[in-house]
Amino acid sequence: MEVCQHLKEITSLKVADKLVCEECVKEGGNWVHLRTCQTCGVTLCCDSSPMKHMTAHYHATHHPVVTSAEPGERWLWCYADEAFAEY
């Protein structure tokens, strides 16, 4: 399987400082899983969460790649190319 250019450009991973979705905290909401943007480092909730903040972040910023912030999960997702890679 071919890896997209956005995923190939990731040379070091940004990791979550805190395991919370700051947007959900501000809104008093809940999250299911967390994702960390590999462009700016923000950590937000996934699409299984009610507010889907990371997808909204992608649409607002066009930052293409996220990684799971969940302990033990080692993968990347590219929104732009809908590509997945484990590391």
C-alpha positions, 0 to 999 in steps of 0.5 A: 500500500502506498503511503501518501506524501503528507504521511511521508513528511512526518519525521517526528511525532508531536505528542499530547501535553495533556490527555484532554480535549480542550474544546470539550473542556471549554464547552462542558462536553465529553470525548471518546478518544483523542487525536493530536494534530501533527502540524500544530500539536493541538489535541482534540476529540475524535469522530466517535465523540459528540463534537468531532473537534479534530475533524472541525480543526482539519476543516478550519486549518487544513492540517492534514495529519493526526495521530492517536493520543491514546496510550498504546495506539501507534497510527497516523491518519491523513484527512486530505488523502484518507490514508492510514499508517501504523508506526 
